Structure formats: C-alpha cells, structure tokens
Amino acid sequence: FGYSRLSAPVMVTLFLVYAAINGITFGFILLVYSIGSVVACFLSASAMFGVMAFMGYTTKKDLTSFGRIMFMGLIGIIIASVINIFLGSSTMDYIISFIGVMVFTGLTAYDVQKLKRIGEGIEMEGTPAVEVRKRSIMGALTLYLDFINLFLMLLRLFGGRRD
C-alpha cells in the first residue's frame, strides 16, 4: 500500500484524525437507532471482538489461509452491498449483515495473530524498526476497522430504529 512513503508519526496522526471523524459521524447513529440498541450492539461487538482477539492470540494454528477466505468474504460483501444499493432488498441486506458479522469476527482472529507475529518478530526478521512501527500502526487500523464494521453489521441486524 502507499503507507510506506509516510512517516510513522504522520501515520499515527492520520489514524487519530480518521478515528475522530468516525466518532463524529457515529454520533449521528444515535439519531437513527435507540440508545439501548446502540449500547447492546456495542457491548455485543466488544464481547465478540474480545473473544476472537483472544482466540487469534492464543491459537497455535496458522490462520493465514483462514484470513484469505475471510478476505474473499469481505470482497463478496462489498460486491453484494453495491448490488443491493440498486436492488434495495431488505432480505439481501439482512444476509449481507449476517455474513458480515461472521467475516469480521474471523478477520479479527486473523489480524490479531498477524499483529502478534509482527510483535514477536516472526515476520520481521531483518526489517528496520521504523517499518515494524508502520506495520503495527496499519495493524491497529485494521483491528479498528474490524471492530467498527462488526459493530455496524450487528447494528444493522439487531438495532432498533427510533420512531
């Protein structure tokens, strides 16, 4: 990706700006969904994320091929979502959200294991420290996106809209 040209401090700054913009935009979620359903979906997403992060961190099984399958599922979700923009099918939206929950929980385990390997230096032998920092920042962004998307998929499935 193009992040190799950015310095680590710039990457951190961009990550924080992105997170702040997300925070502002997600404030509008409270206008659409009831506070109770937002809290319930957030707590559910947190628990699912935590369990899968623990599994990804502790498993001895290499999740690389699993991650590839989850990434293909992500591509499928994106394509199906674009198609559903034109179809407007609530059933398809439900199916996309259900599959999205599975994909993002799976990606969480894969991404945590990948970050663990970076931290342990398994994938970084001979890599300069600044590159390790950059990959760690990208890993943090990846986990952040996994959580946000898991939360949004749960909200689409179970969120109670305001009247």
C-alpha distance (Angstrom), angle and dihedral (degrees) to the residues before:
residue distance angle dihedral
F1 . . .
G2 3.79 . .
Y3 3.79 94.8 .
S4 3.79 91.8 93.9
R5 3.81 90.1 80.7
L6 3.82 93.0 55.5
S7 3.79 124.2 83.8
A8 3.81 118.5 -119.8
P9 3.87 93.4 -111.4
V10 3.82 90.5 51.7
M11 3.80 89.8 49.4
V12 3.81 91.4 51.5
T13 3.81 90.5 48.3
L14 3.81 92.1 50.0
F15 3.80 90.4 47.4
L16 3.81 91.3 52.2
V17 3.81 92.1 46.4
Y18 3.80 89.7 50.1
A19 3.82 90.9 49.3
A20 3.82 90.9 49.3
I21 3.81 91.7 50.2
N22 3.81 89.0 49.2
G23 3.79 89.7 50.5
I24 3.79 91.4 53.1
T25 3.79 93.4 46.1
F26 3.78 92.8 46.4
G27 3.78 88.2 55.4
F28 3.78 85.4 74.7
I29 3.81 89.9 59.9
L30 3.79 86.7 76.4
L31 3.80 88.0 62.0
V32 3.81 91.0 58.5
Y33 3.81 104.4 32.6
S34 3.79 130.4 44.8
I35 3.79 115.8 -103.4
G36 3.80 90.5 -119.9
S37 3.79 93.8 56.5
V38 3.82 91.8 45.1
V39 3.81 90.8 52.4
A40 3.82 92.6 44.9
C41 3.81 92.5 49.5
F42 3.80 91.4 44.9
L43 3.80 92.2 51.5
S44 3.81 91.0 45.4
A45 3.80 91.5 49.3
S46 3.81 89.8 47.6
A47 3.80 92.4 51.7
M48 3.81 93.7 45.6
F49 3.79 91.5 45.9
G50 3.81 91.4 48.8
V51 3.80 93.9 49.1
M52 3.80 93.3 47.7
A53 3.80 92.2 44.5
F54 3.80 88.8 52.9
M55 3.80 91.1 48.3
G56 3.79 92.0 48.0
Y57 3.79 91.0 48.9
T58 3.79 97.5 46.6
T59 3.80 104.3 35.6
K60 3.77 118.1 105.4
K61 3.81 91.4 -155.8
D62 3.80 116.2 101.4
L63 3.81 106.0 -117.4
T64 3.82 96.2 -166.0
S65 3.82 95.7 108.0
F66 3.82 89.9 41.6
G67 3.81 88.7 53.3
R68 3.79 90.6 53.1
I69 3.79 90.4 53.1
M70 3.81 90.9 48.6
F71 3.81 90.3 49.1
M72 3.81 90.0 52.8
G73 3.80 87.0 50.5
L74 3.80 88.9 52.5
I75 3.81 90.8 52.6
G76 3.81 88.3 49.5
I77 3.81 91.0 51.5
I78 3.80 91.2 51.2
I79 3.81 93.0 49.1
A80 3.82 92.7 45.1
S81 3.82 90.7 47.8
V82 3.80 91.8 52.6
I83 3.81 90.7 48.7
N84 3.80 90.3 47.7
I85 3.80 90.9 54.7
F86 3.81 85.7 70.4
L87 3.81 97.3 36.2
G88 3.80 97.1 43.9
S89 3.80 91.9 -156.2
S90 3.80 114.7 167.9
T91 3.81 89.7 -162.2
M92 3.80 91.3 54.5
D93 3.81 89.5 46.8
Y94 3.80 89.3 53.7
I95 3.82 91.9 49.1
I96 3.82 91.9 46.9
S97 3.80 90.6 50.5
F98 3.81 92.8 47.6
I99 3.80 92.4 49.7
G100 3.82 88.7 43.4
V101 3.80 91.0 58.4
M102 3.81 90.1 52.9
V103 3.81 93.4 45.2
F104 3.80 95.7 48.5
T105 3.80 93.8 45.4
G106 3.81 88.3 51.2
L107 3.79 92.6 46.0
T108 3.80 89.3 51.9
A109 3.81 92.1 60.0
Y110 3.80 91.6 44.6
D111 3.81 94.4 47.1
V112 3.81 93.4 47.4
Q113 3.79 90.5 51.9
K114 3.80 89.8 48.2
L115 3.82 91.0 51.3
K116 3.80 90.6 46.7
R117 3.79 89.5 55.2
I118 3.78 90.4 50.0
G119 3.80 89.1 50.8
E120 3.77 92.4 48.6
G121 3.77 90.9 47.3
I122 3.80 94.2 -121.5
E123 3.79 92.4 130.6
M124 3.80 95.7 29.2
E125 3.78 107.7 61.8
G126 3.78 107.5 143.6
T127 3.81 92.7 6.7
P128 3.83 116.6 131.4
A129 3.82 115.7 -109.7
V130 3.80 92.8 -116.9
E131 3.81 90.1 57.7
V132 3.80 90.2 49.7
R133 3.83 88.8 53.1
K134 3.79 91.0 49.7
R135 3.80 92.3 50.0
S136 3.79 89.7 48.1
I137 3.80 90.7 53.1
M138 3.80 90.0 49.5
G139 3.80 88.1 48.9
A140 3.79 90.5 53.2
L141 3.81 89.6 50.2
T142 3.79 90.0 49.6
L143 3.81 92.2 52.2
Y144 3.80 90.2 46.0
L145 3.81 90.0 53.3
D146 3.82 91.0 46.4
F147 3.80 90.1 54.9
I148 3.81 95.7 43.5
N149 3.79 92.5 49.0
L150 3.80 92.5 45.6
F151 3.81 89.4 51.6
L152 3.82 92.5 48.0
M153 3.81 92.8 47.8
L154 3.81 90.8 50.9
L155 3.78 90.0 47.3
R156 3.81 90.6 52.1
L157 3.81 89.9 50.2
F158 3.79 101.9 41.6
G159 3.79 107.8 10.2
G160 3.78 115.7 123.6
R161 3.78 109.9 -136.6
R162 3.77 120.5 -137.6
D163 3.77 116.0 -108.7
